[in-house]
């Protein structure tokens, strides 16, 4: 059989440089914020310098445009012909000003600015030194709140590279606090205590209180035990409302001030939200589940009025905008407002849900801003009109596995010939509480599809999109039920398309990296594996990682209380069954999955004589951020699969 690379070249497949150039040219749209009257929308565009896409750092810019159309305006604190980091645009309650963050006047340090829509003037407010994010206006428009880590030594969040472990370990904790800035004077005042980490917040309608999700101590580690509290803005007094047995996110105060809506469920990562919608009494803390039993996982929410909310929810492989009746519990109160195979991660809603804005993207359509009434949305931007499609068609598959029905995406080769048979690479998502949803320009998908591979992305139990019971179905069962779902999904792809069962590969990052290491010890069905930031030994991992609180909800106890449940799911327990060539990729300063996990796995491969290669990227965290490292990671991955699956 002819080599895969030769076939791809003959079909006009792009080179690796062309793939990288096209994927890095796609602009990331987000941070949507509608003006209160619904006539203007602001957003952020992330981009790289088009003159040198493969070496340029990442920049971002803020734009404003009318919902009914017209030319867009760039809002900047610097020179519009230069590039900065400008983000988080938020309209004032009267719609006259736009607050945003920018490093245009202090390189590398975000500062707060306000843009006047009438005069087009920009004014700096206060001065920050540290990590600042998540700004909002007070209801009366006299102050702005932010989350602030003064003097931060690193970016907030466990995805960022960790600080080096030297000196007295654990003696220094950087707390993200809620601060308010007086607009006339620029005075910054902290509202929450020095020992408390604030994750998310929302103003009460009267501006006197703020709802927060918080935890004491290490913020990266303790989100999994976060509580809901209300904070008195004047005094800083905090009063707990809810101490749940699950994870909580996205608190939103009802317009009448009586309730706080939030998302609750089992979640493996702070930035990856999914669960049921709860309402909590703002005085007593009594809570009620509005979506109990619904086959969705809410990702974000907004109140329309006192009796309804709009939510964006994971739904069987895609994400939809939905309307929820807050007066009654149960699934019958959900109404679907959008029905595409897409992923609207960023959105905004005003005028009781009469006007919405979404960033819409799919496997075939690049990200763009859409706006208007939910039933009559129109595309507002053409920021990615240049984007080139580098993957074939995407097909949603469903298959039975045990008592469940699982779902996944099968992406066809870019130049598909039904007379040929093709290799396939399965990509298992991270999390595990997450979901593979439609996206445009994903580098792995673009490279594999354009080079003649099928790509399969399963959503096994533990994923979002099929209700909380499905998401919780992998508790104390990592590597068993979820792995059976993946294998059953591979069988479904072989029935659905001309895929060569002797040329199957598998890859993943984080939890997907763990599943790749697990696959190495469970089957010889795959001929090549790429494991990124994977867990090889849950027992040693517990004592090495900086976020061990996440493990208790999933394993039921600490490793010291129940080591057997950790050993049962550890690839290292079954390591002598390894046979498949494996490429291992890792960030040097990863806090979520420390590098020793990859070293331990690689050492075992070397000892057992299994073909293996370990690459550790210097100064990287759990998310690989340097563009040179991203390029090398993809290049190494493609070379590995081409070597073992090409013919």
C-alpha positions, 0 to 999 in steps of 0.5 A, spaced: 500 500 500 502 506 498 505 511 504 499 515 506 504 521 506 504 520 498 497 519 497 496 526 501 501 529 497 498 527 491 491 529 493 494 536 494 494 536 502 497 542 505 504 542 508 505 542 515 507 550 515 501 551 511 496 547 516 500 551 522 499 558 518 492 557 517 490 555 524 494 560 527 491 565 523 484 564 526 482 569 530 479 568 537 472 571 538 470 572 545 468 577 551 461 578 548 457 584 552 451 587 549 449 594 551 443 595 556 439 597 550 441 592 546 443 596 540 451 595 541 455 589 542 462 589 544 467 583 544 475 581 544 479 578 538 485 574 539 490 574 534 497 574 532 501 578 528 499 577 520 506 578 518 509 573 522 504 568 524 509 562 526 513 566 531 508 572 533 506 572 541 498 572 542 495 579 542 487 581 543 483 587 541 476 590 543 471 592 538 464 595 538 459 594 533 451 596 532 447 590 533 443 592 526 450 592 522 454 598 520 462 599 521 466 596 527 470 601 532 476 599 535 476 601 542 484 601 545 488 605 550 494 605 545 495 606 538 490 603 533 496 601 529 500 597 534 498 590 538 496 590 545 493 585 550 486 588 551 480 584 553 474 584 558 469 589 555 463 591 559 458 596 558 456 601 564 449 601 566 447 607 562 450 604 556 455 611 555 461 608 557 465 601 556 470 599 561 476 594 559 483 592 561 489 593 557 496 593 557 497 599 552 500 604 557 504 599 562 507 593 558 505 586 560 501 589 566 493 590 565 490 596 567 483 599 567 480 604 562 473 607 561 471 609 553 466 614 552 462 612 547 460 620 545 467 623 545 471 617 544 476 618 549 479 613 554 481 614 561 485 610 565 482 609 572 487 607 578 493 603 577 494 595 578 500 591 579 499 584 579 493 579 576 487 583 574 481 580 571 473 579 571 471 586 571 464 588 572 460 595 573 456 596 580 448 597 578 449 605 579 455 605 575 459 609 580 464 603 581 467 597 578 469 591 581 475 586 579 478 580 581 485 582 583 492 578 586 496 584 588 504 583 586 502 576 583 508 572 581 504 568 576 498 568 572 492 565 576 489 558 575 492 551 575 493 551 567 499 556 568 506 554 569 507 553 577 512 557 581 518 553 582 518 549 589 524 552 593 524 555 600 519 553 605 514 550 601 506 552 602 508 558 606 506 563 601 499 563 598 497 568 593 489 570 594 485 572 588 481 578 592 474 582 590 476 589 589 472 595 587 475 601 584 472 608 585 471 611 578 472 619 580 478 618 584 481 611 582 481 609 589 482 601 589 479 598 596 479 590 597 472 587 599 474 580 601 479 578 606 486 576 605 485 569 606 480 568 602 480 566 594 474 569 590 473 565 584 466 568 581 462 573 583 455 577 581 452 584 584 446 584 587 441 589 584 441 594 589 449 594 589 449 593 596 451 586 596 455 581 592 454 574 591 461 570 591 464 563 590 470 562 594 474 558 598 480 559 604 487 558 602 490 555 596 485 558 590 488 553 585 487 547 589 480 549 593 475 550 588 472 543 588 470 545 596 468 552 594 462 555 597 457 560 596 456 567 600 454 574 600 458 579 601 456 586 604 460 591 599 460 597 605 463 592 610 466 586 607 462 582 612 461 575 608 455 570 610 455 563 607 449 561 603 451 554 601 456 549 602 454 544 597 457 537 596 458 538 589 462 544 585 459 550 583 460 556 578 457 562 575 453 565 580 447 570 578 443 574 582 435 575 580 433 581 578 428 582 584 434 580 589 431 574 592 435 569 589 442 567 586 442 562 580 448 558 579 451 551 576 452 545 580 455 538 579 461 534 579 466 538 575 474 536 574 476 543 572 474 550 574 474 553 567 470 547 564 463 548 567 457 543 566 451 541 571 444 542 573 441 549 574 440 551 582 436 557 585 439 559 592 434 563 597 439 570 598 437 570 605 436 563 607 441 559 603 435 554 601 437 551 594 432 548 589 434 544 582 431 546 576 434 541 571 434 535 575 434 529 570 434 533 564 439 530 559 443 537 558 449 540 562 449 547 563 455 551 562 453 558 563 447 562 565 443 569 565 437 571 568 431 574 563 426 576 569 424 574 575 421 567 572 426 565 567 433 564 565 437 563 559 442 558 559 448 555 554 448 548 555 452 542 553 447 537 549 449 531 546 456 533 543 454 540 541 452 546 545 445 550 545 442 556 547 436 554 551 430 558 556 429 555 562 422 557 567 425 558 573 418 558 577 418 550 576 423 545 577 423 539 572 425 538 564 419 540 561 421 548 563 426 548 558 425 551 551 431 550 545 432 557 542 438 555 537 439 548 534 445 547 530 451 543 531 456 548 534 459 551 540 457 558 542 462 559 548 461 566 549 454 570 549 450 576 552 443 577 553 439 584 555 432 586 555 429 580 558 432 575 553 429 579 547 436 581 544 442 576 544 449 576 541 453 569 540 460 567 538 458 561 533 463 556 531 462 549 528 466 544 524 465 548 518 464 555 520 469 559 523 468 563 529 463 570 528 459 574 532 451 573 531 446 578 534 439 579 534 432 576 537 433 569 538 429 567 533 432 571 528 440 571 529 444 574 524 451 574 522 455 581 525 462 580 523 467 577 518 473 577 522 475 570 520 472 570 512 479 568 510 479 562 514 481 556 510 477 549 512 482 543 513 478 538 515 472 533 512 465 533 514 463 531 521 458 526 523 455 525 530 455 518 532 451 514 537 452 507 540 450 503 546 455 501 551 452 498 558 446 501 560 448 508 557 448 511 550 454 515 548 456 520 543 462 522 539 464 525 532 467 522 526 471 527 522 472 525 515 479 526 511 479 532 507 480 529 501 475 523 502 475 517 497 470 512 498 473 507 494 479 507 499 481 505 506 484 510 511 487 510 518 484 513 524 486 517 530 482 517 536 482 523 541 480 523 548 478 529 551 481 532 557 477 533 564 474 528 565 468 533 566 468 536 559 465 534 552 468 534 545 464 539 541 464 542 534 470 547 533 473 550 527 481 550 526 483 545 531 490 544 530 490 536 531 484 535 527 486 540 521 493 536 521 490 529 521 484 530 517 488 534 511 493 528 511 488 523 510 486 520 517 479 519 520 479 523 527 474 520 532 472 524 538 468 520 543 464 523 549 464 517 554 461 517 561 464 522 565 462 527 559 458 533 559 451 533 555 447 527 557 445 529 564 448 529 571 447 522 572 452 520 566 457 525 568 457 522 575 458 515 572 465 514 572 466 516 579 471 511 582 471 507 575 476 511 571 479 506 566 473 501 566 466 504 564 469 510 560 474 505 557 468 501 554 465 507 551 471 509 547 472 502 545 465 501 543 465 507 539 471 505 535 467 499 533 461 504 531 466 508 527 469 501 523 461 500 521 460 507 519 466 508 515 472 505 511 477 505 516 482 500 516 482 496 523 489 495 523 491 502 523 488 505 529 492 510 533 490 514 540 491 520 543 489 525 548 491 530 553 490 531 561 485 526 562 485 524 555 493 523 556 491 518 562 486 514 557 492 514 552 496 511 558 491 506 560 490 504 553 497 502 553 496 497 558 489 494 556 490 493 549 494 492 543 488 494 538 492 501 537 498 501 533 501 508 536 499 512 542 501 519 544 500 521 551 500 528 553 500 530 560 497 524 562 497 520 569 501 514 570 500 512 577 494 515 581 497 513 588 504 517 586 500 523 583 496 524 589 502 526 593 505 530 587 500 534 584 498 541 586 490 540 586 489 534 590 482 536 592 479 535 585 480 527 586 476 526 593 469 527 589 471 522 583 475 517 588 471 517 594 477 518 599 484 520 599 489 515 597 491 515 604 484 512 606 483 508 600 489 506 596 486 500 592 481 505 588 487 509 586 491 503 584 485 499 580 485 505 575 493 506 575 496 504 568 502 503 572 499 497 575 498 493 569 504 496 566 507 489 564 502 489 558 504 495 554 506 493 547 504 499 543 509 505 541 508 511 545 510 518 544 509 522 551 509 529 551 509 534 558 510 541 560 516 542 565 512 546 570 505 543 570 501 543 577 495 539 574 499 533 572 506 534 574 512 532 570 514 526 574 508 522 572 510 522 565 517 520 567 515 514 571 511 512 565 517 513 560 522 509 565 517 503 565 517 503 557 524 504 557 525 498 562 520 494 558 523 495 551 517 498 548 518 504 543 517 510 547 519 518 546 519 523 552 519 530 550 518 535 556 517 543 554 521 547 558 517 552 563 510 550 560 505 549 565 499 544 563 497 548 557 502 549 552 503 556 551 509 558 547 508 558 540 514 554 538 512 549 543 505 548 540 508 547 533 513 542 535 508 538 539 504 538 533 510 536 528 512 531 533 505 528 534 504 527 526 511 524 525 509 519 530 503 517 527 505 517 520 511 513 522 507 507 525 500 508 521 502 511 514 502 504 511 
